[in-house]
Amino acid sequence: MNLIDSHGHRVSGATPDSLQAYEQAARELLCLVDDPVASVTRALEASPEMTMAHVLNAWVHLLGTEPDGIGVAQASCAAASALPADDREQRHLAAAQALAAGRWREAGQRLEDLSLRYPLDTLALQAGHQIDFFRGDSRMLRDRIARALPAWDAGVPGWHAVLGMHAFGLEETSDYAQAESQGRRSVELEPRDSWGWHAVAHVHEMRNDPRAGIAWLQPASGTWSAGSFLATHNWWHLALFHLELDDHAQVLKLYDEAVGGTGSSVVLDMIDASAMLWRLHLRGVDVGERWQPLADRWMPFARAGNYAFNDLHAMIAFVGADRGAAQQAVLEAQAQAMAGEGDNAGFTRDVGNPAARAVQAFGHGDFATAVELLRGVRHLAHRFGGSHAQRDLIDLTLLEAALRGGDAALARGLAAERAALRPHSPLAQRLARRTQARGV
């Protein structure tokens, strides 16, 4: 019996029960809510021969960039490869196998080709969109989704998620007005669409409009945070808006309640915690003992070396907590990664390793080295992934290193650059005044 999913695709090996559980898992992943792993597990229990259930399990474990997820994904791919599969399913499997082997670009391109043929496949669009994000490919974040739009309308299940993904791609390519419009439509259709909320938060960040960002996120926090595994990141965005307003007490409160103080050991959550504490550190804010428990949670990942963006944020925590051996472990893992064959070798070589060494140098007070290293990567930092908002940490660190290291001309130029982009930013104005006060 060949069953058909809600988007008209054949699903090999499915039973009515397994298909129902599979589609629940896919919807949960699409909104980034609840527990898609539990739902896809139910699908596999109902039908171990359901090819796409194994593939979805692989994607769920790959897209979190957790080191332990790679082995699970590889086993799922192996199970799927022994089962019948049509053209769409084979393309999914080949893409998941590529990512599990560390071939990020190949995985993204395979999903690109899949989506051109099957534009209503939401899993392919979402997995590809996330790979574009992890690769820092702003144009494909937008265009992958734009290519599929003609096949979609409000009558197709998942339309809200396509709008939310398109909104984020538009934001990352600086089309803020259309991005905000698409993002708002997304959450109006599905209030639990975490990515739609996230896309509009990014718009307000890039427009440097923190009050609008707070007004967007704060009143609806009970909606976008409920059962969402993107909740920490959206709380981070809310804290970032308060940080821009110099409300450090509120930032620390949000950190303790929703960002770092939750004790989460999920890598994506720890990235947000590291990034927020480092921003506070650059401002000279006393964060107390908050570095130590965060560094504790990063310790099992010190030698992971599977994704350069993660390595940088582990290094930040270890520098903040003054853990020299852990810092060295990160650098050793990066050296091993750079000697490997996967795409992360390039991510690490181009950006991740010099950025990690720069943060370490900054922590040691060697500001000249930090400046030299960061100047070499700031214009190509997108190559190791993340968003414009996340990569701003590199620019902030470079500017502060130039100030503390006495590189007068560079500090003046960087401060002017930031003030031009954010003319109403209290931080940008303060940094400009510091360059003037030091005779820069």
N, C-alpha and C positions, 0 to 999 in steps of 0.2 A: 504494500500500500504506500503510495506516494502522497504525503501530506504537503500542503502549501501554507507558508507563513502569511502573516498579515499584510505583507508587501508583495505577495504574489510569487515568491520564490519557493522552489521545491526544496524540501529538507529531507535528505537521505537518512533512512533508519529511524525516523521519528514515529512515535505513537502519539495519540491525542494527549495523554498525560505529560509526556516528555516535551511536546511542543508547547503546551501551556506553560510549563515551568521555564522552558528556554526563553519564551517571549517575555515572561516576567523578568528574568535575569537581564535580558537585553534592554528592557525599559528602565530597569533600575540603573544599569550602567549608563544609559543615555542621559538620565537625570543626575547621575552620580549620587544616588541615595540608596539607603537600606542595605541589603546584603546580596549582591548579585552572585557572589561565590556560593552562598547557601542555595540560591535558586537554581543555579546551573548544576550544582551537585544533585539536586532533586531530579533535574532533567536526566542526568546520567544514570541515576538509580532507576528511573522509569524505563530508560532505554540506553544501555551501554553502547548500542550500535548507532546512536545518533551522531553522525559525523560533526555537524555544526556545534553540538554541545561541547565536544572535545575542543573544537577550535575556539569557541567563546571562552572556555576555561583557560586556554592558552593566552588569549588577549587580556583577560582580566588580570592574570598574573604578570604579564609583561608590562602593562601600561602604568604600573605603579613604580617602576624602576627599582624594585626591591631585589637585592641580590638573590635571595632565596626563591624568588618567583621564577627565575630562569629555568631551574631544574624542573619545576612543576610544569611549566609551559612546554619544555622539550618532551616530557613524558606524554603530555596531552597531544602534542603534534604526532608523536610516534603512534599513539593509539588511533588517531584520526587517519593516518596514512595507510592503515591496514583495512580501512572501511571504504565502502562505495562512496563516490563523490561525483557530482556533476561539475561542469566547468566553473561555476561561481565558487563552489565549495573548494575545488582544487586550487583556485587562485587565492582564496583566503588562507588555505593551509600553507601554500608556498610563501606567502607574505609573513605569516606567523613564524614559520621555520627560519626565514631570513632574519627576523628580529631576534629570535631566540639565539641565533648564532652571532649576534652582534652586528649584523649588516643593516643598519638603520636606513640608509638611503635606498637600498634595494627593496626593503619592506615597504617604504613609502611609495616607491614607484610602482610596485606590484599592486598596491591598493589603489593607486591612481588609475591604473589600467582597468582594474576591476570596476571602479566607480563609473568610468566612462561607459562601460557595457551594462552595468546594473546600478543606475543612479539612485534607486530607492533602497538600496542596501545600507541601512543606517549604521550597522556595525562597521562596515568598510569605511564609511565616511568618518565615523568617530575615531576609529583606530588610526586612520591616515592623518586626521586632524591633530591627534595627540602626538604622532610621530613628527609632524611638521613643527609642532611646538617644541618638542625635545631637541629638534635639530636647529631651532631658531630660524626656520624658513618662513618669514613673514608673508611673502607673496603666495606661497602654496597654502598657508593657513586661510587665506582669502579665496584663492582661485580654485582650490580643490572643491570647495563648497559651491562657489558660483557656477561651476560647470554643471552641477547637478540640479540647480534651481529650476530650470525649465520643466523638469519632470515632476515637480512638487507643487502642491497647493494645500490649502487648509483642510481638505478632506482626507489627506493621507496621514495615517498615524505617525507621530514623530516630527511633524512639521515644526513644532516649537523648538526642537533640538537643532534642526537644520538652521533655523533663524538665529539661534544662540551661537552656533559655531560660525556662521557667516558674520555675525556681529563682532566676534573676537578677531576674526581675520581682517575685517575692515578697520578695527581699532589699531591693530598692529601695523597696518599700512597707512595709518594717519587719517582715515576717513571717519572722523569722529561723529559728525552729524548723522550719517547713515548708520554707523555702528550703534549709536544710542537708540535710534529708531528701531532697528532690527532686534536689539537686545530687549527693549521694552515690550515689543510684540511677543517675543519669546516667553517672557514670564507672565504676561497677561493670559496667554494660552495655557501655560503650565506653570503655576506659581512655585513648584518645587524644582524647576529646571535650574540647577546650581550654576551651570555654565552661562546661562543667560544673565543671571544676577552678576556673575563675575565679569562678564564682558562690559557691562555698563559701569561697573566699579572702575575698570581699567580706563574707560573713557574719561571719567572724572579725574583720575590720577594724571593722565597725560595732559589734560587741559589745565592741570594745577588748580582745581576747584574743589578743595577739601570740604567745604561746607555743603556743596551739592552732593559730594560722595557720602557724607554722613547722613544727609537727608534721604539718600537712596537706600542705604543699607540699614541704618539703625531702626527705623520704625518697623521694618519687615523682618527683623532678625529671627523672630520666632518661626517664620516661614522658611527662609533659605537655610537655616541651620539645622532644622529638624531632620534627623536621620541622614544628614548629608556628609559624605566623606570628602567634600570640598569645603566644609564649614570652617575648618581651621584657616584655610587660605582666605576665605572671605572675611573672617574676623581679623586676619592680618591686614587686609585692605582697610578695614575700618580703623584699626590702630594706626595705619600709615597716614590716614587723613588727619587723625588727631595729632600725630607727630608733626605734620606739616604746620599745624597751628600752634606748635610748641607746648601742647598740653601733655607734658611728660607723665604727670600723675595718672591721667586716663590711659595713656599708652601702657604703662606698667600694670595698671588694673586689668586691662584687656589681655595683656600678655599672661598674667597669672591666672585669669579665669578661663581663657579660651584659646590661647596660642601655645605657650610653652609650659604653663603651669598645669596643664592637663595630664602631663606625664606620658603623652603619646610617643611611641617608638616607631611610628610610621615615618618613613624617610621624607615624604613630601611635607608632613607636618613639622618635622625637625628642621627642614630647610627654612621654613617660615620663622621658626623660633630663632635660629642662628642669625638670619637676616635682620630681624627686628632688634635683637640685642646688639648686633654690630653697629647698626645705625645709631642706637643710643650711645654706644661706646664712642663713636666718632664725634658725637656732640658733647662728650664729656659728662654724660649722665651716669651717676652711680647706680649700677644695676644690682648691687649687693652680691649675694651668693647664687644668683640665678644661672651663672655659667656652669657651675659644677654639676648639677643634676642633668643639664642638657648634654654636657660632655660625656657623662656616664652613659646616656642613652645612645650617643654616637659611637661609643667604644667598639661595639660588635661590628661596626661598618668601617672601621679605620683602614682595614686592608681589603675592602671590597673591590675598589678600582673598576667598577663596571660602568660608571657614568660620571664624566668629569664635573658636571654641574653639582652633583651630590658631593664629590670630593672637596670642592671649594668650601661648601657649607660645613662639612665635617671639620676642615682645617680651621674655619672661623671659630667654631666651638672650642677646639683644642687650644687655640691661641688665647681665647678669652679666659679659659680655665687654666692656662699656663701648664699644659701637659706636653712636655717636649718629646717624650717617647711616642706618644700618639701622633704628634705632628710628623715625626720621622716615618711612622708607619704609613701615613697617607702618601708621603712622597715616594716611598718604596713601592707602594701599590701602583702609583701613577707611572713610575719607571717601568714596571712590568706591563702595564696597560699600553704604554707607548711602544713597547717591543712586540706587541701583539698584532693581529691581522684585522680585527674588527674596526668599525668606524670610530669607536671610542678612542682608538690610538690617535686619530687626528684631532678629535675633540680635546683630548688631553694635551697633546703636543702644541696645538695652536693657541689654546686659551687656558685650559684647566690647570696645567702645571705651572705656567708663569704666574697665573692669578693666585694660586695657592701659595707659591713661594713669596709673592708680594705681600700677602696677608701675614705670613710668618715673619717677614722682614719688618713689617709695620709693627707687629707685636714686640719685636726685639729693639724697636727704636731706630732701625736702620731705614730711615725714610728715603734716602737717596736711592737705595736698591728698590724699594717699593715703587717709587716713581718710575724708575727705568723700566721695570717689568710691566707695570700697568700701562705705561705709554705705548708699549709694544702690542698690547692686546685690545685696547678699548675700542678701536675701530673695526675689529673683527670678532668682538665678543659674542655676537649672535651665533657664531659657529658652534658654541657648546650649549646652546639651547636657552630656555627661559624666555621671559617676556621683556619688553623694554623697561617696565617698572622694576622687575627683579634685577636686571643688569645695571640699573642706575647705581647699585651698590659699588660697582667698579669705579664709576666716575666720582662718587662721593669719597671713596677711599683715596683715589688719586689726588683729588683736590686737597684733602686733609693732609696727605703725606707731603705734598708740595708746600703747604703752609708750615707744617711742623719742621720740615727739612730746610726751610729757608730758600727754596727755589722761587725767588721773587717774581721773575717775569712769567713763569709758568702759572704760578698761583694767581697772578693778576688776570692772565688770559682765561684760565678756567673759571674763575669767579665771574668774569664778565660774560662768558659763554652761558653760564647757568642763569645769571640774571636776565639775559636776553630771552631765554626760553621760559623763565618763570619770573616775570617782573614783579609779581605781587607776593612772591614767596618770602616769608620772614627769614628762612634759612639762607636763601640766596642773597638777600640784602645784608644779612649778618656776615656772611663769608666775604662779600665785597668790602664791608667796613673793616674786616680783619686785615685784608690786604693793604688797605689804606693806612691803618693804624701802625702797621709794621714798615711803613715806608716803601711798600711794594709798588 
